[in-house]
Amino acid sequence: MLGIEDTLAGIRDADLLAEVEAARGSFLFATIAETILHRQRARDAEVAARGAVAGRRQAMGRDQRRRDAIREVIETEPTGPENLQHIHSVLALCGLPYRDPGDAREFFREYGRNSLSLLAGRLKNPATGEMEFQGLPYGPKARLVLLHLCTEAVRQRSPTIAVADSLSGFMKEMGFAVTGGERGTIRQFKEQLARLAACTLQIGLWDGAGSASTLNVPPFRQLDLWLPQGADGVVWQKSVQFHQDFYDNLIQHALPVDIRAARAFSGSARKLDLLFWVGYRLRALQRPLRLTWDNLHKQFGADNASIRSFRQAFKADLAHLQEVFPKLPIRLDDTGMLLQPADPSALLIPPRGTKLPRGAKPASRAAATG
């Protein structure tokens, strides 16, 4: 046991020293000082641990630092309704283009017996009065915009969302700086919103036994645009209104997504697709699911012409997902991927059948992404 002088010498923090002075003259002064010393040592250990983490992260790239920081938040903070966002389940299975398709007016993909056709459309420009071609939505920002709009529709229980008041806050929540100008993030997000609002989805379903159906699903019924004075040519969206059929279907088939996980992969379209897809599968999977590399290439390989290059990219993307969620029951081998049934909490989402939250506010704490 340390002598009283050695004990006092180990206490340095001002608030703890104040407690020492307040206890002087007490019959139990030595015991109180020893207790305060233990608290000082606990603080010192915490500071040292934070320093070690900071040192380790300093050697990481930006994206790895973000994943590591968010994994730490996920491990130390409980999951609650405030952390959940929502996206339509169909969009978890039928991804958008990964890159800008240019002047292409249609994006087509097949998933087993199901097909998706995405048709580009036009919007009325409030500055020129012209109906202008918008192009197909693509990339991570289009997916994040959909995630945000679907979440707001579920949270507000309304197909109409006031975009101008909520989009900037969501961008910050995702770790993006909110910047204006020709190359600013505001313009990039608004461009994807305009493309989404102008497009139409067609989903083809086939039972393999002579019966098929085609569903026309325009996600949005109306998008109000305006050009404020001094906006440097940036068109702002006042509000967006989901098509009633899409909205009703969204309420029935909203897939929960942990906002912190989406933040970890906000810069990668394929990683977001993988996050959504695994979340959908885990909530419904009753027995092991095996997919061949050919299956995976058709689902996630839009950017890779060859299966060989896709395998390398997909392995890296899945490894990043498992950095954040080490309990995911996924294994890759020479034949493809094996996904085992597991509690959806492995991906920090509630099981199927959980009621959607009403009026839940976004999570207040954002993980460090530097």
Phi, psi and omega in degrees: 000135181288150171288165186298324181293318178295322178298312182294328181293336181275356181260123186235329185293140187300318182292326178288322176297325178295322177294323177299312181297323180293335183268352182300140181090349180286149177299329182258026186303316182297319180293318179297318179298320179297319179296318179295323178298319178299321178293322177298317181294323178296319177296317180299320180294322179294318178297319179296321179295318178297322178295321179294319178296316180298320178295320179294319181289335181297332180275356182269158170286169184302312183294322179292322176299319180297313180298318182294319180295319182288324175300320179296317178297316181298322182287334186255342180247135180292153176277134179219171180304331181292344180268356186265132168248174182220146174221154181294137183301325179301322181286343175285336181259332185244091185286163175273171174303147179279322182240168180298117180279007177069230183273004180300139182257351181219141174238126186230134176216153177241143179230092184063242180271357183253153181226152176230129173238125180248119184252127178286156181220196183234156174227151178282122179279122183290344180273322185252341184079004182271147170277109188253139177294134187257341184081170181274141175293149183202165170076181183293326184293324176297320179293320180292323176298315178298317178301316180295312183293318178298320179297314180296322178296318179292316183294317183273350185052048180211139177284350182253127184236132174281106188283317188302327184275347189239337188292318181298319178297321178293320178301317178296319180299329180275359177091011179266137170290137180270101185235146178263194178090177185300321183251014182287162182291330179300312180298319182297315180292320181292327176297317180292324177297317179296319179296319179296318183293333183272344189273167176230139177259139169235126181243122179258130181239134181224134182269357180078004184228031175096007179235134181214156176215152178236128182251126172267116186233084173287119184298322187241142177268325186206142173226120180266124181246150174209157182240095182291153178295139179074017183271007176057038176080001181277121178278132181254144176265119177288308183207161176227141181238119176294147169299138187302319180297318179294317181297314180300320179291325177298315180299326180280332188229040178282127179264122179287143178224130178289124185300328181290324177292318178299323179295324181296331185241026186293347180262003185228119179295317183291323179293323175296316177300318180295319177299312180296315185295314180297320178300317178297314183294317183298328182284343184241347190287127179250339179216164183305140179245123177247131176238135177284167177297329177294317176301313182295323180296319178293327182281317190235006190257029184299332182271353186240114182292325182252150177295327181299310179292326178296317182302317180296315181293319183292320178301318179294318181295317179294322177299322178293321177297320181283343171298318182279325182235079185293346181270002180297127184274062182239136178224136176255145174215191184294337183267340181152225185233141174241122178248121181267148173301143181200162174296130179302345178296344174299337177247014178060038175234152182286159179292165179298142180097350177291135181293144178288142179289147176251123175070019178293138180268154179299156178299140185274334185260131176250138179290150176295135183239005182296000000 
